[in-house]
Amino acid sequence: MRRWPKSSPTSGTTRPDGGASFVGESVLEKPLDGVRILDLSALLAGPYGSMVLADLGADVIKIEVPGRGDLVRTMPPHYVGETSAYFIALNRNKRGIFLNLKDEEGYRVFCEMVKRSDVVYDNYRPGVLERLGADYETLKVVNPRIISASVTGYGLTGPQKDKPALDLIIQGRGGIMSFTGEPGRPPVRLGVPMGDMGGGMFAAHGILAALYKRERTGVGQKVDVSLLDSQLYLASYRAQYYLTAGDVAEPMGTGHASAVPIGAYQCGDGKWLVLDAILDHFFESLCDALGHPEWKDDPRMKDRPTRLENREYVDAKLSEVYKTNTAAHWIERIDAHGVPCGPIQTIDEALNDPQTRSREMVVEMTHPELGEMRTFNTPIKMEGTWGAAPSPPPLMGEHTEEVLKEVLDLSDAEIERLRERKAI
């Protein structure tokens, strides 16, 4: 069931490239229209994954404990009204209700909603769902088609499944942190919480796969996603290098274990550019761009294997040239020769980049109480999936009555009785 009315056609809205605007164009339906997700998750990993699905049209109903809510609602330092910017970043396009699963009537309401939903999603520690009566074995009796998805620190099995885990712990245990940063320097946390976000993204993938399989089988299943497993998966070829050759990754800054030149280089004005010219034809074009075509005949730079063997020599040659002019100068020259390069932008520069703006990655949304606010948009662009601007994150319990009436057809009197006993 759709959360919002389908958009009416919008005339005259075009992208800078002349195509129809992604935001504001006529919309028939989003990819996940008709999918209802009961979202018990909080903090970051869970809400990030459910937002991915909400952006694609799923009716994500965020269930919070009455009067308490998600702890990140008050995360400092930035707020819109009393709502944390951190919370806004993770909870757009969702509806929010209060529901106490520990209350007998609240639990009954939850089970009735499960009968009419597709997914129950959580990021509780193992065992919590069982104590609430919200585990898959219980829910599949209520609704055989239900999909139960859990994203936890270490998964639902294994000797350490009950240990607490947050993003930094996962970054450390997952190995990636050990080879992030500059050689000889202390370990560096990734700039964004990929320990949490990776788990949320893979949980969304698992839910989509389970929904697709259910179309063939008619029954739901359990989706078990571990933050630690997700980090190992993201280690990708660095993990495979070890499994194949015993190569234990070490920090390389912005360099690459398999190729040269690739990395960040400081220019004469103190600004930095990033460059990836690891393919031979890119390197030959780079030599021309930098005014050193003779490098193409240098035996220490003649091809990819020899450049890798002479990493320090190649990087030193490039650094000498970059320091003779500004980053903007070199980016313009290198761009003109078709070699992948660009500036290192601050977050404000990235959000205001002309390419970012042309893709409408920053959009406006309006809340009846919080007013106008800007947020980042989904990166997934698909035909027929964009309508009005995103819905802002819900206030605590904002849609409780709306959802109970729409999903369960409860009367005002029934809702008031639930409120009096603090079930909602």
N, C-alpha and C positions, 0 to 999 in steps of 0.2 A: 504494500500500500504506500502510495506516495506521501511524503511529508508535506510538500508544498504543491499548490496548483501548478499545472503545466503552464509554461510561459506562452504568452501570445507573441506572434511575430513582431520583431523589432526592425524597423526600417532605418536605412542609412547608417548602420553600425558596421564599420569596416576596420580591418587591421591596417597598419602602415603599408603592408605589402599588397593591399588591395583586396584581400580575401575577407570573408565574413568574420566578424568578431567572435572569438570564442565565448566571451562573456556578454550576455545580453541578446544572443541570437535566438531564433525560434527553436524550441526544444520539444521533442516528442516524448522521449523518456531517457533516463540515465541507465547505464549498463546494469546496475544493481537495484533498479526500481522493483519493488515487491518483496525485497529481502529485508526481514526484520531481525535485528540483532539486539539481544539484551546484554548490555555491557556492564559487568560488575567490576571492571578494572579501574585502577587509580594510579596516581603518580605519572610515570612517563611511558614505560614499555607498552603497557596495555593500551592506554589512550592513544598513543601514536599509531598503533596498528588499527584500532577501530576508526580513527580519523581517515586513514587511507581508504577504508571501505565506505565511510560516510561521504567522502568526496566523490565517490563513484555512484552515489545515489542510494546506498543502503539506509534504511530507517534505523539508525543507531539510537537506542534508548539507554541513556546513561543512568544507572541505578545507584543512588547514594543513600547512605544512612541518614535518616531524618535528623535535621538540625546540625549535622556535622559536615558532611560533604567531603569531597576529594581534598586531601591536604595541600595540593599544589594551588588551590584557589587563592591561598594567601602567601605564595612564594614571593619573596622580595627579589629585586628592588623596584620593579616598575608595575604600575597599575593603570587600569581604565576604570574610574570609579573605585570600587573596592575589589575588582576582579584583577588577579595577577596576569601580567602579559604572558607569563609561563603557561598558565592555564589556557589562555586564549590560543596560544600556539598549538595546543594539542586537542582541542575539543570543539572546533567549529563544526557546523553541519550536523550537530547532534541535538536530540531532545533530552531533557533532564527530569527525572522524577525522584521523589523520596519513597523508599520502600524498605521496611524492616523485615528481613527474612527470618529473624529470631522470634518474631511475634507470630502466633499461630495463624491469625487472619492475614497478616502480611505474607506469610509463606503460601497460604492458599491462593492469594492474588498472584503471587509469582508463578505458581504452577499453572494457573489458568492462562497466564501470559505465555508460558512455555508452550502450551498447546497451540498457540497462535503465532509462534515465532519460528525462525529458522536456525538461529545460532544463539548459544549462551557463551559469553566470552569473559575470561577472568585473568588476573595475574596474581592470584593468591598463592601462598605457599602450599605445597602438597598437604592434604588432610583437611584443609579449611572447608572445601566444598563438601566433603563427606559430612562434616559436623553441621553444615547448614542444610544438608539434604539437597544439595544442588549439583552433586557429582553426576557423571554421565550415566552410570549404572542406574541411578534413580530416575534421571530425567528421560531416559529412553523408554521407560515404562509409561511416563506421562505423554510423551510424543516420540514415537519410533523414528520420526524423520529429523529429530533435533540433532544439531551438530554442537558438540561441546569443545571449545578451544581454550587451552590454558597455556600461558606463557610464563614460565618460572625461571628462577636463576639457574638451576642445574637439571631441570627436567623432573618428570614424575617417577623416575626409576634411578637406581644407582645408590652407592653408599653415602653420598653427600647430598641427596635430594632435599633434605630438610634444612640445610644450611641457609642462612640469610644471604642475599646477594643484591648489590646495587651496582650501578654502571661502572664505577672505577674499579671495583673488585673484579668484575668480569673482564674489563680491559686488561687488567693485570694478569689474570689467570689464562686468558685466551691467547696470550703470546704476542699479539700485535704491538702492545705497548713496549715490549722489550726491544723492538727494532724501529721504533718511532722516535724521531729526533736526530740530533747531530752526534757523530762519533765522539766518544769520550765524555759526553755530558750525561747528567742524570736522566732517568726515564721520563718521558713526556706523555701526558694525557692527551688523547685526541681532542681537537678543538670543539667537537660536538659529541654528545653522549652516545656513541655508536654501540656501546655495550647494550644499552636499552633499546635504541632505535632499530638496531639490527634484528633483535628479537621481535619487536613489533611488526616490522616489515615481513619477516618470515611467517609470523602468525597470520597476517593478512593473506599471504600466499597460500598457506595451508587451508584457511577457511575457503578461499576461492576454489581450491582443488576439491575439497570435501563437498562443496555445493555442486560442482560439476559431476562428481561421481554419484551423488545422490539422485541426479537426474536420470542416471542409468539404472541404479539399484533400488531407488525408492526408500532407502534407509540412511540414517545419519551415522556419525562415527565420532570418535575422540581424536582431537588434534592436540599433540603434545609438543610444544616448542620450548627449547632451553636457550637462555641467553648465552651460556657458555658454548653450546653446540653452534649457535649462530655465529659467534666470533671465530670459531675454528673454520667454519665454512667460508667466512669472509677473508680468512688468511690466504685462501686460494693457492696461487702458484708458489708462495713462500712456504706453505705447508708441504706442497708436493715436492719442492726442492729437497726438503729434509727427508721425506719418505723415499725419494728416489736415490739421493746421493749423500744423505747425512749432512747436508748443508744447513747449518743453524744460522738463521738470519740475524744480522747485526744492523745497528742504525747506520743509515747512509744519507741522512738529511733529505734533500729533494732528489738525490740520485737514484739510479736504478741498477739492480744487480745484474741485469742482462744486456745493458746497452749504454752507449755514450754517443753524442751528448744529450742529456736530458737533465733538467733541473732548474733551479733559480739562480740568476746571475745579477749582480749589482752593477748598475750603470754609472756614468759620470756624474749624474745629478743626485746620486744617493738612492734613487728608486730602483725597483727590481722588476725584472721580466722573467717569465717562465718559458721554456723552450723544449720541444721534443723533436729532435732531428735524428732519430736513431736509424731510420731507413736510409739506404744509400742515396736515393734520389733526393731526399730531403736534405741530406748533408751536403750534397753537391750544390744544391740551390742556396743553402746557407752560406757556403764559401763565396758564392757570387754576391750575395746580399751584403756580406761583411767586407767586400772588396779584397778578398784573398783567394782568387781562383787557383792559386798555386798549391793550396792545401789539398786539393783533389789528387795531386800527384805525390804528396808526402807519404812515404811508405808506412809511417806511423798512423796515418789517417785514411788509408786507401779504401778500407771497407769496414764493415761492422765488427768482425772479429778483432782486427788490429786496433781499432779505436777502443774497444773494450780492454785490450791488453795495455793500452797506453792512456788510461783514463786521466791520470793527473796531467800529463802533457797536453791532451786535447782541451781539458777544462781550463788550464792555464792560458793557452793560446786564445780561447774565446774570451776569457775574463779580461785580458789585456785590451782587446778591441772594444768590448762593451764600455770600458771606463773612459773611452775617448769621446763619448757623446751621451745624450740623454736617453732614458728608457723609451720615451715617445718616439725619438728619432729612429732607434733601432727596431722597435716594433713595426713602425711604418715601412721601413726597408724590408724587413724579414717577411712581413705580410705580403708585400708586393711581389715577393718571389715564391709565394704559396707554401711557406714553411709554417707548421703549427707553432704559434707563440701567442703571448698575451701578457698583460700586466698582472701583478698581484694586487688585487683590489681589496679595500676594506669592505665591511659588510654594507655600509651605506652606499659605497660606490657600486657594489654588485647589484643592490636592489634598485638603483637608479640607472643602471646600464641600459643604453638604448635597446639592446637585444632583449634584456629582461622585460622592459616595458612593452616591446612589440609582441612578446609572448603572453602579456597580461599575467605575469607571475605575481604582481602586487595588485590587489583588488580592494575595493571599498565594501564594507558591510555595515548595516545599520541595526542597532539594537534599540527597542522602544524605551529602555531605561538608561543604557550606557551611551547611546548616541552613535555618532559616526566613528568608525575605526578602520584602519587598514590592516590587511593581513596578506600572507603569501598564499598563492593559489596552488592547486594540484599540478604536477608536471605532466600528467597523463592527458594528452589531447586526443580526443576521439570524436568522430562525426556524431552529431546529435546528442552530445552529453552535457552541454553547457546551457544554462538558462540565466536566471537572475544571479546576482552576486551571492556569495556564500552566506549561509545562516550563521549568525554569531553564536558563540558558546552559550549554553543555558545558564541562567541564574539557578541557585540551589532550589530544586523542586519546582522549577518554573512550569513544567508541562505535566505535572502530576494529574490534575483533573482532566486535562485534554486527552492524555494517553489512556487513562482508566475508562473514560467515556467512549473513546474511539475504538480501543482494542477489546475491552470487556463489556461495553455498553452498561456501565454502572450508573446508577441514578445519583442525584445530588445527595439524597439521604444516605445511600450506601457509602458514598465517599466521606461524608461527614462522620459517620460511625467509625470508619477506619481511622480518620484523623483523631477522633476523641480517644481511641485506644493506642494512639501513637504508632499505628502500623504504617502510616504514611506521613 
